[in-house]
Amino acid sequence: MTTDKKQMDKQVTVARDRIISLSDPKALLRFHENVERFQGIDDVQREDLIQLIEERLRSVSPSAATKVFGPKDSEAREFLEQVFLRTCSEFDLSQNQVKNGVKTGGDMIAGRKHVDVYISYKNNDKWRTSLAWLQDTPADVPYLRVEKLQVGSQDKTNREEAVFTVHQVELAEEKYRQMLQAVIYQ
């Protein structure tokens, strides 16, 4: 490793520590501009610093983060919209007792989760199945949850749930289709 590379790694480490300690949105935004412009770091280091800035900014100033990085749930909504479109072409969702499409979950609305968006279907017997993209905090890794349950039932043995990483989208989508089929044709 060259002396220049060692020096740059040391500067990146100092920058990471500084970003973590900042709570002023304007300072974080300036830091973001500087990282974007700085020529001395490689692309991996730049991406890591920008991701850290985004996580920190989403914690201290969600509105500023949205202006710079876009809505926090855009990736989740994009994914779920595609699943919903494929699902519509495969299943008749006309009897859905809840709104079709991508919805914002209550945990995100209440601030209990950083991201909570989902698609769902509920039949006349109150059986519901859903596929949700969840992320607990800006620093946490998002995950997918598929579940089937009878709404209002106290019997928790009728509940089925599976959790997947966002890298297992095909498995999660297949599980959702299986549960959806069971609920639609029940």
BELUR-V462294 format. One record per backbone hydrogen bond with DSSP energy under -1.0 kcal/mol. NH is the residue of the N-H (numbers start at 1). CO is the residue of the C=O. Records with the same first field share a line. If there is no record, write none. Layout:
NH: CO, CO
This chain:
6: 2
7: 3
8: 4
9: 5
10: 6
11: 7
12: 8
13: 9
14: 10
15: 11
16: 12
17: 13
18: 14
19: 15
20: 16
21: 17
22: 18
28: 24
29: 25
30: 26
31: 27
32: 28
33: 29
34: 30
35: 31
36: 32
37: 33
38: 34
46: 42
47: 43
48: 44
49: 45
50: 46
51: 47
52: 48
53: 49
54: 50
55: 51
56: 52
57: 53
58: 54
59: 55
60: 56
61: 57
65: 61
66: 62
67: 63
68: 64
69: 65
70: 66
74: 71
77: 73
78: 74
79: 75
80: 76
81: 77
82: 78
83: 79
84: 80
85: 81
86: 82
87: 83
88: 84
89: 85
91: 87
96: 93
97: 122
103: 118
105: 116
109: 105
110: 106
112: 107
113: 107
114: 135
115: 135
117: 133
118: 103
119: 131
121: 129
123: 127
126: 123
128: 149
129: 121
130: 147
131: 119
132: 145
133: 117
134: 143
135: 115
140: 137
143: 134
144: 164
145: 132
146: 162
147: 130
148: 160
149: 128
151: 126
153: 150
156: 154
159: 156
160: 148
162: 146
164: 144
168: 165
172: 168
173: 169
174: 170
175: 171
176: 172
177: 173
178: 174
179: 175
180: 176
181: 177
182: 178
183: 179
184: 180
185: 181
